């Protein structure tokens, strides 16, 4: 988990349902106060971010 290494995390996803699931998981683990959740397109949001590290996990639809 990134919060084991960093003091805060910015989580971005274009799908509001996925953000809601991530927020729920953060509450379960008691770390919701250390994560900023953003619903939006990463490519639109990224220019305004200040971060030391970025980890991207694009959707994987297979070779086709």
N, C-alpha and C positions, 0 to 999 in steps of 0.2 A: 504494500500500500504506500502510495506516495507520501502520505502524511507521517509515515515513520521516518522519512528523510527530510521533508520540507515542513515549514511551519504553517503554510497555507497552500491551497490549490485552487485554480480556476478551472471549472469544468464547463465545456461548451458542447452543446448538441443542437442540431436543427430540429429534432423531434421532441416536442413537449412531453410526450409520454415517457420517453427515455430519461429525460431530466427529472420527471416526477419519481420514477423508480430510483434513480440515483439519490435524490433527496431523501426518499424513504430509507434507503440503505444507510445513508449518512446519519440519520436520526437513530436507527437501530444501533449503530456502532458509536454513537455519542460524539461525532466529529462534525456535525452540520455547521457549527460556528466557525470552522476552519476552512470551509469550502464555499467559494462564490460560484453559483450556478448561473449560467447564461444560456438562454434559448436563442439560437441564431446560427447563421452560416459562419463557420470559422473564418472563411476568406474575407468576409465583411467585417468581422469583429477583430481579427488579428492585428491590423494596423494600430489599433488603439490600446493594445495590451502591453504591459511591462512585465516581463517574466524572465527568470534566470534559465529555465529549462522548459522546452515544449515537448510533449509526447503526443504523437498523432496515431490514432487507431482507426484507419479508414474502414468502411464496410467491405467485407469480402464476399463477393458473389460467385467465386469460382472462376475458372478460366474462360467461361463463356459469358 
